[in-house]
Amino acid sequence: MGRVQPQVTDGNEALRFLILAAGKGERLRPLTDTIPKSLLQLNETGKTILDQQLQTFRKHAKPSDEIIVTVGYRSTQIIQHIERLGYENVKVCFNPLFANSNNLVSLWLTLRDIEDDVVIINGDNVVTQEGIDALMDFDSKDAIAITRKIEFNEDDMKALVQENRLVDVGKKIPEYNAESVGFMKFSAATLKILKETIDQSLQEPGGLDYFYLKAICDLARSQRLEVVEISSSQWREVDFHPDRIEMSRWWSAKTQGLIGE
């Protein structure tokens, strides 16, 4: 595994899988005082969030593809963990601004030298192989995974979907009918526009504190972003201590075949 910035390869066939795992995970303290959130164990088996993400992405990765893990907080632990796994074509991108910025900066840094198709997932999301496959196998290269919901909480990343197209996304949007999973893919052509959008967002007052979905929302105003619906049984997000407990129960039930897709 190289500790280098992502490199561009010739042609348009390469695919970059991006795992954004630079955050401090402060809402999971004291657990995250000594371990980054992506290395939290799914259950008593010892498998971590990052392990699951790498495993599911590797099913779709060709030899010419790369998986890039963006690190910041407790980066050495993540790098050492990846090295122990011994996977080829896994690289890291270090975000030196992780302590004073949100994940828009992580995405900006990771994308700087990339001109290929990309897949992006939040570092605290656990998605089953079936959920990963649903987005990866979807015809359009420009798509975002969502889950239909009726009840929402304040911290949900809400989404407004109309005619299978993303219209709006954010925690405080006025109208919504789904939740963003934090898992999406873009073609090289759309990525170019996204990078320009991110550049503009970072120049705004407070831009360093933006979630990257702010740029996705801006992108959706000019580009058609299809949505791929995955069920709530196919993913979990770990932000708070109750999330971690629920995730452990859910994953154990999944691996024992007690919960279907």
Secondary structure as the mmCIF struct_conf table of DSSP 4:
data_model
#
loop_
_struct_conf.conf_type_id
_struct_conf.id
_struct_conf.beg_label_comp_id
_struct_conf.beg_label_asym_id
_struct_conf.beg_label_seq_id
_struct_conf.end_label_comp_id
_struct_conf.end_label_asym_id
_struct_conf.end_label_seq_id
BEND BEND1 VAL A 4 VAL A 4
BEND BEND2 ASP A 10 ASN A 12
STRN STRN1 LEU A 15 ALA A 21
HELX_RH_3T_P HELX_RH_3T_P1 GLU A 26 LEU A 28
TURN_TY1_P TURN_TY1_P1 ARG A 29 PRO A 30
HELX_RH_3T_P HELX_RH_3T_P2 LEU A 31 ASP A 33
TURN_TY1_P TURN_TY1_P2 THR A 34 THR A 34
BEND BEND3 ILE A 35 ILE A 35
HELX_RH_3T_P HELX_RH_3T_P3 LYS A 37 LEU A 39
BEND BEND4 LEU A 40 LEU A 40
STRN STRN2 GLN A 41 GLN A 41
BEND BEND5 LEU A 42 ASN A 43
TURN_TY1_P TURN_TY1_P3 GLU A 44 THR A 45
STRN STRN3 THR A 48 THR A 48
HELX_RH_AL_P HELX_RH_AL_P1 ILE A 49 ARG A 58
TURN_TY1_P TURN_TY1_P4 LYS A 59 HIS A 60
TURN_TY1_P TURN_TY1_P5 PRO A 63 SER A 64
STRN STRN4 GLU A 66 VAL A 71
TURN_TY1_P TURN_TY1_P6 TYR A 73 ARG A 74
HELX_RH_AL_P HELX_RH_AL_P2 SER A 75 LEU A 85
TURN_TY1_P TURN_TY1_P7 GLY A 86 GLY A 86
TURN_TY1_P TURN_TY1_P8 GLU A 88 ASN A 89
STRN STRN5 VAL A 90 PHE A 94
TURN_TY1_P TURN_TY1_P9 PRO A 96 LEU A 97
HELX_RH_3T_P HELX_RH_3T_P4 PHE A 98 ASN A 100
BEND BEND6 SER A 101 SER A 101
HELX_RH_AL_P HELX_RH_AL_P3 ASN A 103 LEU A 111
TURN_TY1_P TURN_TY1_P10 ARG A 112 ASP A 113
BEND BEND7 ASP A 116 ASP A 116
STRN STRN6 ASP A 117 ASN A 122
TURN_TY1_P TURN_TY1_P11 GLY A 123 ASP A 124
STRN STRN7 ASN A 125 VAL A 127
HELX_RH_AL_P HELX_RH_AL_P4 GLN A 129 MET A 136
TURN_TY1_P TURN_TY1_P12 ASP A 137 ASP A 137
BEND BEND8 PHE A 138 ASP A 139
BEND BEND9 LYS A 141 ASP A 142
STRN STRN8 ALA A 143 ARG A 148
BEND BEND10 ILE A 150 ILE A 150
TURN_TY1_P TURN_TY1_P13 GLU A 154 ASP A 155
BEND BEND11 ASP A 156 ASP A 156
STRN STRN9 LYS A 158 GLN A 162
TURN_TY1_P TURN_TY1_P14 GLU A 163 ASN A 164
STRN STRN10 ARG A 165 GLY A 170
TURN_TY1_P TURN_TY1_P15 LYS A 171 LYS A 172
BEND BEND12 PRO A 174 PRO A 174
BEND BEND13 ASN A 177 ASN A 177
STRN STRN11 ALA A 178 PHE A 186
HELX_RH_AL_P HELX_RH_AL_P5 ALA A 188 LEU A 202
TURN_TY1_P TURN_TY1_P16 GLN A 203 GLN A 203
BEND BEND14 GLU A 204 GLU A 204
TURN_TY1_P TURN_TY1_P17 PRO A 205 GLY A 206
HELX_RH_3T_P HELX_RH_3T_P5 GLY A 207 ASP A 209
TURN_TY1_P TURN_TY1_P18 TYR A 212 TYR A 212
HELX_RH_AL_P HELX_RH_AL_P6 LEU A 213 ALA A 220
TURN_TY1_P TURN_TY1_P19 ARG A 221 SER A 222
BEND BEND15 GLN A 223 GLN A 223
STRN STRN12 GLU A 226 GLU A 229
HELX_RH_3T_P HELX_RH_3T_P6 SER A 232 GLN A 234
STRN STRN13 TRP A 235 GLU A 237
BEND BEND16 PHE A 240 PHE A 240
HELX_RH_AL_P HELX_RH_AL_P7 HIS A 241 THR A 255
TURN_TY1_P TURN_TY1_P20 GLN A 256 GLY A 257
BEND BEND17 ILE A 259 ILE A 259
#
